[in-house]
Amino acid sequence: APGVYQLASLLVELDASDEASRILCADALYQMGWVEEAHKLLLVALSKNPQRSPILARLALLQLKKGFLYDGNQLLKKVIKTGDTSCLLPIMDIFKDEDRKLMQTHCHFRALSLLTNKQEDAG
């Protein structure tokens, strides 16, 4: 991760508008345990492109990791509203095991809650 971070940082310096390098840099920071720095970098990337699913999904995980369930849910809703959920599976490979389980469990229970509410409304 440190080597990836250095390379991605260099790429960001060469082209500040390169979103892929910013995401790669944030992923490396996350892997090294520098969650706050990754969060800040993702917020900068999001300010340049507020509807990018890969950025929103990563931010959702970081919010859930901090215990901010409401914020995490809002970010996941935005990912779904963009219609581009294809980023979720590759991102799950980047997440650490504990965080992958956190995201999967959260999404599973949230989906069950939504289904239960819809069934109650229909019944």
Steps between C-alpha positions, in 0.01 A plus 500: 500500500775757570644454149155528343437813702826659385428417136139623520612821675749563224229445237271745683781757503550454125129529424284642780184422303576126479219347703629142470830599661316673786292187561810281486672733745199486735493120478868482591448735795209283616713185473773664708245585770491873428123516482463874569746589224319266259170661600633851430637397161170339402312816603721702266433252218128511576495880484627476141250229400211463749330209323790253472394168644852372581566807714157491666533129584844547657373793704201291611732234640708758683186650654374157608844423643476815712154396620315766299219274377275779373778657292604159368141424401466833320816436301387148408166644384690739275696208353174322423340814355790544257408161355864392503539236768758307296773663709393321816645155430848620401506734800418211731833345396679813622331508840661322791315186614346666805378795292369275223296312759380830648380622160340167407323465835381860495366473145336164573317623809404827332356306203305271735362802681386658174337179384322452831367857488376454143326175593333668798388789279359257242324286764 
